[in-house]
Amino acid sequence: MKTAISATLAAGALAIPAAPLHAASVEIEAEGPVIELNVYESITAEPDIVTVGAGVTTDAPTAVEAMRQNAQAMTRVIDRIKALGVDEKDIQTTGINLSARYDYDRENREQVFRGYTVSNRVSVKLRDIEGTGEALDALVAAGATDISGPNFGLEDDAAAKDEARKRAIERAGARARAYAAMLDYDDVEVLQINETIEGRGPSPANAMRAMDAESVKVSATPVQPGMVETGVSISITYELVDDEEES
């Protein structure tokens, strides 16, 4: 008896395609029973990078003035970031927003124009984990009005993912062979493998904190990097088989 398995494969999954990917459906035939196992394996490691967000918000009567003031303030923040030894390639603008500002006049029940607000934010990748707290304090002292993060991670988690992948395949294979033994089959053969890459670190701290330069303490803000996790989730389809000598 043959069992047909429908598999969806992404063309060019193992190479960079010159054209857009197109899904192709293939049929995999199996003589014996089929079992599909889902396994997740992760590796924890000490982070070697940390990403923080820093922003400046300014208000002014006109859009031009609001943009001018914001540009000056943000230039001071970026100069301070560079002074910390951060490479320019590790500083990225993530958003600039200009909007009109209104107050609600309860007596007349109408919106009253008050001016313009400009916000400018950058994402900064720090490679000195131990200096994260001092860097945050320095950004606020330079004029940053909000801070987000820190988000810890790994610069290159390929080796960790390879180890997680190896463990996942070994665990799935052992479990599949255990099923085979319980059902009086000799071994298993792999028919299909699907993989999902998991996150590179803990859930980001996206909450934005309003800051005031006067609130910066003499001692650096305490920051605990802890450990980060990276891993893979695999789905493997096996066919339960008997040795050819016995068939």
Secondary structure, 3 states (H helix, E strand, C coil): CCEEEEEEEECCCCCCCCCCCCEEEEEEEECCCEEEEEEEEEEEECCCEEEEEEEEEEEECCHHHHHHHHHHHHHHHHHHHHHCCCCHHHEEEEEEEEEEEEEEECCCCEEEEEEEEEEEEEEEEECCHHHHHHHHHHHHHCCCCEEEEEEEECCCCHHHHHHHHHHHHHHHHHHHHHHHHHCCCCEEEEEEEEEEECCCCCCCCCCCEECCHHHCCCCCCCCCCCCEEEEEEEEEEEEEECCHHHC
